Amino acid sequence: MNPVREQIERLTRRYFFGRTATGIGTVALASLLDDRVMGGLTAEPSVGGVLGRPQIRATAKRVIYLSMNGAPSQLETFDYKPKLTELFDSDLPDSVRMGQRITTMTSGQKRLPIAPSVFKFGRHGQGGAWVSELLPHTAKIVDDLAILRSVNTDAINHDPACTFVFTGAQQPGRPSMGAWVSYGLGSLNGNLPTFVVLHSTWSSKRDAQAVFSRLWGSGFLPSKYQGVALRSSGDPVLYLSNPPGVDSDSRRRMLDALAELNQKELATVGDPEINTRIAQYEMAYRMQTSVPELTNLSTEPKHILDMYGPDVHIPGTVASNCLLARRLAERDVRFIQIFQRGWDHHGNLPTDMRLQCRDIDQPCAALVKDLKQRGMLDDTLVIWGGEFGRTVYCQGNLTREDYGRDHHPRCFSMWMAGGGVKPGIVYGETDDFSYNIVRDPVHVHDLNATVLHCLGINHERLTYRFQGRDFRLTDVHGNVVRGLLA
Amino acid sequence: MPSPPIRRFPIAVVLAACLALTGSFPAVAGATRHINYSRDIRPILSNSCYKCHGPDEHERKAGLRLDTKAGAIGKLESGEAAITPGSSVKSAIFQRLTSHDPDVKMPPPESGKSVSAEQIGLIKEWIDQGAEFHPHWSFVPPRHFPASPIKTPTAASNPIDRFIISRLEDEGLQPSPTSDKTTLVRRVTLDLTGLPPTIGEVDAFLADTSPNAYEKLVDRLLASPQYGEQMTRDWLDAARYGDTHGLHLDNERSIWPYRDWLIRSFNSNEPFDQFAVEQLAGDLLPNATIDQRVATGFSRCNITTGEGGAIDEEFYVRYAVDRVQTTGTVFLGLTLGCCVCHDHKFDPITQKDFYRLFGYFGSLTEQPMDRNAFLPPPAIRTGPAADSGKIDRLKGDVAAADSAIRKALKAFRYQEPVVDARIVTTGSGAAAPRPDELRSRSLKAWEASVAKDKSSLPRNVARALEIPSQKRSSRQANVVRDYFVEHVYAGSRSIFDPLHAKRDAARRRLDEAEQDSPSTLVMQDTPKMRDIFVLVRGAYDRKGEKVLPGVPAAIAPALRADAPLNRLSLARWIVDARNPLTARVIVNRFWQHYFGTGIVKTAEDFGAQGEWPTHPELLDWLATELEESGWNVKRIQRLIVTSATYRQSSHVSAALAQRDPENRLLARGPRFRMDAEMVRDTALAVSGLLVTNLGGKSVKPYQPSGLWEAIGYSGSNTVHFVQDKGDALYRRSLYTFWKRTSPPPSLTTFDAPSREECVVRRGRTNTPLQALVLMNDEQYVEAARQLAERMMREGGKTVADRIALGFRLATSRQPTQEEIRVFQTLYTAQSAAYARNRQAAAKLLGVGESPHDPKWDPCELAAWTMVANVMLNLDETVTKG
């Protein structure tokens, strides 16, 4: 942590408690976590961010990141390539491939035959954006989306690529994007974590690529910035529920006794850290109420539930998690990250794509619509995408109806909506093979720089000194993509 | 050189300047002094200027180099001199720093760097005082400073104190009085063993009135086996130890014998130089023992992958880079990672230096793709059976038994009985035998019986059965027939049952021997060295200049020219007396263990960007003591914990909290929340559940269900968490199985790192999630119940007595009357609540796998459990104070 800031926080906290040390627990605690207490340090009513007033005008207060883990094919979703139909089973021209590295899964293949998409595309919205038939609901909201067709990354395998997208480095050890945002901007809600992660079920084959806690970890930042996974079964937050046989009254009595004893200790030894601990127990107690209230979807009216589709009633589905994400956003949780696995389609792609797209299409579109109808899309940035793209050439057996695609880091498609992103545009273009980018490339670092920009953060200025170096999410790279901004 | 004019600096200005820079602590307050280049100036230049005017010649602008005197005072391309010693007015740097013209101003506005007015003032003074340059402090070998003279020598217990008190006197501060004996025995027991003292141990110390009672206590603790466990715990973070590969599938792997080697080494007080050499190059020592080879697991703890499609060369490079970085951080306190892509921007290490170090780790027999294997080679067997060939013999027995079964299968002629097809497939009909009888007599009947559920069958058999029998290949048909004959057919039981029994017995003997002789990952070089290249911008496929393995000469002189080009030379260079870093880095981490913060706060970085030591002479004194004592580790621990500094009371007065909130000056004793493992181990110890066995395979205590499934690759062998039973639930936390993509949540919540990479300084946060763990985690609720039983069983008859016992177990001290009253009130309320709801009591007592004694009334025990729950949640219980 920035030492000056650390110092100020300490002093402020001590000052605050110095004046209230005579009062017991709850009153003092409630106000410690009240936004206003430390409001003097930041322009926004947030607690604990290291950045002072926003460095740039923020257009987004929070982010919902829909992470499609395993890498969905751009050729089956947003990157329409009609010319490929005639090139079925012909070899990818060397003039296109230009000797680029390919993974060892297909580098041994005798041929790299072109696999046109089996799916139909149509033009949608006022801008006439091409969207595949797999995403009928998404197609209806394209006027709210900025579709990016020219995202590219450095990594060619899942583990490093996911790590790269979310931490800006392929090697583990760096903080994740949500941790950076929490660290920079702090919390807007004293009763919930600043950074929340939701894992989703999926419908395609059971073998799905893994995710890793480092994707929402805090790296070398203090661990309080790491994402908290909200789970769909068991405790929504780990260890949230009282054990069997302990009701809320018992817990309250236990906490009152604990606070009284800890206060006595504070009076004896004078360590201000004790006061923080008392406050954290009270926050834990409040979370025991606020989190179940948050995850209880039964209070949603039927027409809202219907928007998200039938899966919304099954906890852990993308539908259920998208609705939960909206509820988190309403409660001003800063960074919400939804993971869905099952997008790694080396074979049997058409079948599995159908299943996966059905999982996500209606809920993701509903999320955007729902935010919009509440006026929240204006300051909520929604991002959809995977960790890389897929190859135009087939992996394994190729037929018109069935094929697989290998990893392709050189171009892939994503979309963004709200939070200051220009709606209704299609950004970037790839060649006829969706192999190389021909216009407006957006590197992962550029994308991340743009996300931070929308949050009012200059990505070059949100740094943390570790091992003698000032680290940042975008390493030493990244340019804000102005063309994406409204 | 002209004698520097002496100026007085207001402390606030210096403090602000230093804090704003690197968080370094000012040396002397208020005293007259001259500017110290290393402490006051270099951090400013390093932070704001070196990026373009530092050691990295590729990035250097305007030909100006500010990290050396020659570079700073030499003529620039413009003809001016950046620095003219003695005259800030004639120094271009000063003009540029104070300019308002954005084209002239330094640092340029777009760099995002800025130098404050106070800092510019310091630079001006420094130039006017003659602009003295010194090499960076940590690259100068430590000197054995005599302990400082102090005004109150009686306050000192050993030389450490003289350094600390001397600084306090300069600051106008007083050391705190010695802690009371109870606090002391608790503090030192926690620090040296990671566990709280037992009541007996506290009482024994209180009763011992001899003048050396404390020293005796320390010696007992240093000799206890738990000392080695406690020291190992820190080292596991540094070595990035884990029980899984860490990448992609994140399968299990076996390297815990290395962890056990660490425990043994600390307990036997292996000299640190030997400890280091064995970990870095034990395999290359002449006639290396098995233990010395096990030690090299240090460099095999890095994360590895077996991900399909990954490119070998890329990961070969990553592993070597990780090994260099880890070695650099752990032993040298250097941030070598910067040099993967370019020359270091702050420290005198070039990219070429980096790849020369890389060369030491560049010729291993390891395959970059680990195949997600349990033992990706090179691996060796350890333990009693390792040398004797016993394992091979037992493996031979198993193979022979297997082959006998195969032979019998081949010889066996199976004839399908003639039965009415209708009966066979439906199992009905008057003349039919009972279905279970039939299925062991007829292949067809058996096939029909397993048609619905093949989950208990081997995969290849199940797969063959999926295919209709007439369409099966002859191989698939044989698979089905053989399985039936071997395992099901009644007519062959007399042949196969004895063969199976024989094979199972052989396997059991092998398993037992293997458990006694676990295998572990080690280092091994290829006979022929690989060519090593500088990699342009760190890219694995962009080879630059070819280099040979070697050490960075700017840090310490290389060993003899004829030293072999292998890790052993590197290891010997690291512990060579001329290496200025190693001993300092190590004693600093020991210091951090006891005081929470190192003398150099940035324990991982002793370079120019690291923090200036609060007590440089003390650090040097400790470093030289360590070396001159023959790298005697226990001796250094003993020196530290027997110092008066360590024994001070940790009470924080308002004035001191204001003056030195982080306790860097040590005018009081250390007080901070214990590390994750200590928090859990304390609960286990206090409740009486702790199982103190040393070493062994990692264990899987309680964790909430579904965590591994939520993230794991379905083909991973760690995708399903299977909790252990019995003793394994109550082992010390350093034995908890470490899955690196989903590490144990109750430990990471308390800042345990993921172990994906080397960490030598943990964070120490205070969060609501920690409160939830201590209140609700099954492990802690069970511990509370056990503590409750203990209070009832051992605490006597009265409520107050029982409370006193529990409180003492948790905090080591007697509760005050007021504290007892608070617990009594809670107990009364909870007793009443559970009397009204006996079911709730029963439920609470059902948490955790250990049984509870039925002789206690469940309502009473539940009420006491809630009392104990408070005790385990007390700030004092989780704090070393």
Chai-1 contact restraints between the chains, C-beta under 6 A:
chainA,res_idxA,chainB,res_idxB,connection_type,confidence,min_distance_angstrom,max_distance_angstrom,comment,restraint_id
A,P3,B,L19,contact,1.0,0.0,6.0,A-B,restraint_1
A,P3,B,G23,contact,1.0,0.0,6.0,A-B,restraint_2
A,V4,B,L19,contact,1.0,0.0,6.0,A-B,restraint_3
A,V4,B,A20,contact,1.0,0.0,6.0,A-B,restraint_4
A,R10,B,P661,contact,1.0,0.0,6.0,A-B,restraint_5
A,T103,B,G309,contact,1.0,0.0,6.0,A-B,restraint_6
A,T104,B,G309,contact,1.0,0.0,6.0,A-B,restraint_7
A,M105,B,G308,contact,1.0,0.0,6.0,A-B,restraint_8
A,M105,B,G309,contact,1.0,0.0,6.0,A-B,restraint_9
A,N157,B,E307,contact,1.0,0.0,6.0,A-B,restraint_10
A,N157,B,G309,contact,1.0,0.0,6.0,A-B,restraint_11
A,N157,B,A310,contact,1.0,0.0,6.0,A-B,restraint_12
A,D159,B,L247,contact,1.0,0.0,6.0,A-B,restraint_13
A,D159,B,H248,contact,1.0,0.0,6.0,A-B,restraint_14
A,D159,B,E307,contact,1.0,0.0,6.0,A-B,restraint_15
A,P172,B,E756,contact,1.0,0.0,6.0,A-B,restraint_16
A,G173,B,E757,contact,1.0,0.0,6.0,A-B,restraint_17
A,H199,B,A710,contact,1.0,0.0,6.0,A-B,restraint_18
A,R206,B,S714,contact,1.0,0.0,6.0,A-B,restraint_19
A,D207,B,S714,contact,1.0,0.0,6.0,A-B,restraint_20
A,D207,B,G715,contact,1.0,0.0,6.0,A-B,restraint_21
A,A210,B,I711,contact,1.0,0.0,6.0,A-B,restraint_22
A,A210,B,G712,contact,1.0,0.0,6.0,A-B,restraint_23
A,A210,B,Y713,contact,1.0,0.0,6.0,A-B,restraint_24
A,V211,B,I711,contact,1.0,0.0,6.0,A-B,restraint_25
A,F212,B,T741,contact,1.0,0.0,6.0,A-B,restraint_26
A,S213,B,S742,contact,1.0,0.0,6.0,A-B,restraint_27
A,P222,B,G763,contact,1.0,0.0,6.0,A-B,restraint_28
A,P222,B,T765,contact,1.0,0.0,6.0,A-B,restraint_29
A,S223,B,D751,contact,1.0,0.0,6.0,A-B,restraint_30
A,S223,B,G763,contact,1.0,0.0,6.0,A-B,restraint_31
A,S223,B,T765,contact,1.0,0.0,6.0,A-B,restraint_32
A,K224,B,T765,contact,1.0,0.0,6.0,A-B,restraint_33
A,K224,B,T767,contact,1.0,0.0,6.0,A-B,restraint_34
A,S233,B,G706,contact,1.0,0.0,6.0,A-B,restraint_35
A,G234,B,P704,contact,1.0,0.0,6.0,A-B,restraint_36
A,G234,B,G706,contact,1.0,0.0,6.0,A-B,restraint_37
A,L238,B,P704,contact,1.0,0.0,6.0,A-B,restraint_38
A,L238,B,P745,contact,1.0,0.0,6.0,A-B,restraint_39
A,Y239,B,L772,contact,1.0,0.0,6.0,A-B,restraint_40
A,Y239,B,V773,contact,1.0,0.0,6.0,A-B,restraint_41
A,Y239,B,N776,contact,1.0,0.0,6.0,A-B,restraint_42
A,Y239,B,D777,contact,1.0,0.0,6.0,A-B,restraint_43
A,L240,B,L772,contact,1.0,0.0,6.0,A-B,restraint_44
A,P243,B,N776,contact,1.0,0.0,6.0,A-B,restraint_45
A,P243,B,V781,contact,1.0,0.0,6.0,A-B,restraint_46
A,P243,B,V847,contact,1.0,0.0,6.0,A-B,restraint_47
A,P244,B,K843,contact,1.0,0.0,6.0,A-B,restraint_48
A,G245,B,A840,contact,1.0,0.0,6.0,A-B,restraint_49
A,G245,B,K843,contact,1.0,0.0,6.0,A-B,restraint_50
A,G245,B,L844,contact,1.0,0.0,6.0,A-B,restraint_51
A,R253,B,L826,contact,1.0,0.0,6.0,A-B,restraint_52
A,R253,B,A829,contact,1.0,0.0,6.0,A-B,restraint_53
A,M254,B,M866,contact,1.0,0.0,6.0,A-B,restraint_54
A,M254,B,N869,contact,1.0,0.0,6.0,A-B,restraint_55
A,M254,B,V870,contact,1.0,0.0,6.0,A-B,restraint_56
A,A257,B,V822,contact,1.0,0.0,6.0,A-B,restraint_57
A,A257,B,L826,contact,1.0,0.0,6.0,A-B,restraint_58
A,A257,B,V870,contact,1.0,0.0,6.0,A-B,restraint_59
A,L258,B,V870,contact,1.0,0.0,6.0,A-B,restraint_60
A,L258,B,N873,contact,1.0,0.0,6.0,A-B,restraint_61
A,E260,B,V822,contact,1.0,0.0,6.0,A-B,restraint_62
A,L261,B,V822,contact,1.0,0.0,6.0,A-B,restraint_63
A,L261,B,L874,contact,1.0,0.0,6.0,A-B,restraint_64
A,N262,B,D875,contact,1.0,0.0,6.0,A-B,restraint_65
A,E265,B,D875,contact,1.0,0.0,6.0,A-B,restraint_66
A,E265,B,E876,contact,1.0,0.0,6.0,A-B,restraint_67
A,V269,B,H651,contact,1.0,0.0,6.0,A-B,restraint_68
A,G270,B,H651,contact,1.0,0.0,6.0,A-B,restraint_69
A,G270,B,V652,contact,1.0,0.0,6.0,A-B,restraint_70
A,D271,B,V652,contact,1.0,0.0,6.0,A-B,restraint_71
A,D271,B,R671,contact,1.0,0.0,6.0,A-B,restraint_72
A,I274,B,D875,contact,1.0,0.0,6.0,A-B,restraint_73
A,T276,B,N766,contact,1.0,0.0,6.0,A-B,restraint_74
A,R277,B,N766,contact,1.0,0.0,6.0,A-B,restraint_75
A,R277,B,D875,contact,1.0,0.0,6.0,A-B,restraint_76
A,Q280,B,N766,contact,1.0,0.0,6.0,A-B,restraint_77
A,Q280,B,T767,contact,1.0,0.0,6.0,A-B,restraint_78
A,Q280,B,P768,contact,1.0,0.0,6.0,A-B,restraint_79
A,Q280,B,A771,contact,1.0,0.0,6.0,A-B,restraint_80
A,Y281,B,A771,contact,1.0,0.0,6.0,A-B,restraint_81
A,M283,B,P768,contact,1.0,0.0,6.0,A-B,restraint_82
A,A284,B,P768,contact,1.0,0.0,6.0,A-B,restraint_83
A,A284,B,A771,contact,1.0,0.0,6.0,A-B,restraint_84
A,A284,B,L772,contact,1.0,0.0,6.0,A-B,restraint_85
A,E460,B,G112,contact,1.0,0.0,6.0,A-B,restraint_86
A,R461,B,G112,contact,1.0,0.0,6.0,A-B,restraint_87
A,Q467,B,T335,contact,1.0,0.0,6.0,A-B,restraint_88
A,Q467,B,E604,contact,1.0,0.0,6.0,A-B,restraint_89
A,Q467,B,D605,contact,1.0,0.0,6.0,A-B,restraint_90
A,G468,B,T335,contact,1.0,0.0,6.0,A-B,restraint_91
A,G468,B,D605,contact,1.0,0.0,6.0,A-B,restraint_92
A,G468,B,G607,contact,1.0,0.0,6.0,A-B,restraint_93
A,G468,B,Q609,contact,1.0,0.0,6.0,A-B,restraint_94
A,G468,B,G610,contact,1.0,0.0,6.0,A-B,restraint_95
